Amino acid sequence: MRSDRVHPDAVESRTVAQLPHQHSIVHPDDYTVRPEDRTQIHAGTAFFLRGSVLALIARLCRFCRGLECFFYYLASSQDPYVADEILIPQQVVSYGSCVVDGQAVLRAGRQARACGKQVIAAGHSHGFGGVYSSGTDRDQMKELAREAVGYIQETSATVRGTVHRVSSSGARNNGKQTGHVFRADFDGQEGSVQIATERADLAPEDLVVLREHRQRRTISFFTTSNADGDHYFPAYEVHSCIECGRKQERFIEAENVCVHIVGPVEITADEEQALLDMAEHRIQATISYRSTGQCTVSDRDRRLSGDASGTGSSRSLVPTTEPAPFAIYRRNAWVASIPAAVLEEAAAKSSRLAIALGWRSKHENSK
């Protein structure tokens, strides 16, 4: 797919958006995402981004040349369906890897929220290599889903279960018999129920149980681009049961994802310079291939970093210490943990949670 639309001020007018593995559709600059588009996004079969974002990624890949680099896709928090900007976190890169530590991940989330944005996906470059998803890339997609980066949809339905007797001796609580133990099968998933002793003679209709079944689907995108201008947009789906914790995961090949490009694939000279300033400031190469020298942080970079001298919000959520993953224990046994990035995102939306975690005072919240 090629974009032949040229803006007189565009420095990227020669850029071609090459998606060799999948279908793409170009929309006019004023296109608005429709309900059917959102359905496809939540199904992992569509990804929307502005053409300027593709041009920024292509320029970033040429800047890094043979080195890999990592970046986030940002979209408006009010309507997070079209990526309209990229954010480069602090990272260390080489010809075969790019490393972003946990603190940089947390900072990226804060920076996005400070300017009214939301991280909706992530991407990286393959230098001069081909575009595809390696095993490491697929693991990264799983991690993005775990950190709730992407599109999350919850559904609820009433499921019918059939009860079978497990024990006729009865269940005991503190040495006292409280009822017989039965097993309930809900569409192949088991759940334990207890039925009182006086209900020992059960009618057939008593052996049917209805339960509210809540499920969550998370769609994550981790894209690949290279210095030759190729792009690859696969998706990853995690379908989980909120009650029982069971989940199913699958990788969605790029061939099954349609890329929707809104507006021309071009950027202005100012946008290019802002990108290069941010890249110089945040990408540290383990192999010296260029003279970086001192670089000046652009106004756009100050805004994204929440610098007091920029336009970032001074009231953005910034803990005094880097939070560790929140561990969940049940009966003194570890059950699961919530990634710190997820905890911060939740605290940013809930003042009560932020206060409970000690990240925001009641006095500050009342301002």
C-alpha positions, 0 to 999 in steps of 0.5 A: 500500500502506498500513500501518494498524498503530499503536503507542501510542508511535509518532509516525509512526502517520500515515505511509503507505508509498506505492509507486505503481510496484511490488508490496509485501508486509507481514510480521509483526515477527518474520518471518525471511528464507527461502532462497527470499527470498534467491534473489529478493534475489540476482536483483534482484527483491526488497528487504527492509526494516523498516517503521521504516526506511520511516518514518525515510526519510519523516521525513527527506524531510519534514525536507529538504522540497524539498532532495535528500539521500542516505542508506545502508541498513544491515543486520546483517553476520551476516544482511544481508538486511533493512535495519534502519537508515539512515545519513546521511553528511556531504553538501552538498545543494541543490534539484537535487543531493546531493554526498557526497565520497569521504572521507564514503563511506569514513567511512560504511563504517567507521561501519557496521562499527564497530557490526556493520552492513553497507551494503547499498544507498543511497537519496536524496530527490527533494524534492517531485518524482516518484519515478523513476530519472534518468540520474544515478541510474542512473550512481549505481547503476553506481558502487554496483555498482563499489564492491561495495555490494549483493548479490554472488554468484559461480558456477562452471561448466565450459564446453566450448570448441572450438579453431581453428588461428590460425597454422601458423608457430608461436608464439615465445618469445625467438626460439624456436618453442614451439608452434602458436597456436590460438584457443579459443571458449568459448560465444562468448568467445575465449581463447588457448591454445598447443599444443606442436609435437610435437602438430601432428597433432591428433585431433578430440578434442584440439580440445575444451578444458574450462575453469572459468568463474567469474562474478560477479553484483552486485545494487545498489539505489539508491532514490528517495523524496520529501516526499509519502511516495512510494518507488521501489525499482529495482535494477541488475544487473552480470553479469561474467566473472571470467576475461575481465573481460567484463560485461553490465549491465541496469537492473531497473525498479521494477515488477519488484522486490517490496518486503517490509516487515517490521513496522509503518511507524512510529518512536518519538519517540526514534528520530525525534529521533535521526534529526533530530539526525543530519540536522542534524549532517551535511546542509549546504544550499547554500540557507538555508531553516531556522535550524540553530544548534548541534545536539547529536549523539545517542547513536545518532549517536555510536555510528554515528560510532565516537566514543570516548564512544559504543559504537563499537569503538575497534579499527575500521579507520581509516587515518591517511590517506584511501587512494586507489583501488588501481591494478592494472598489468600490464607497466607498463600500467594495467589497472584500479583498485579503489575505496578503499571496496572496499579498506577493506572487504576490509582490515577482513575480512583482517588480513594485507591490513590489515597489508600496507597499513600500516593495522594493526600486527602488535602491534595485530592480536595483541591 
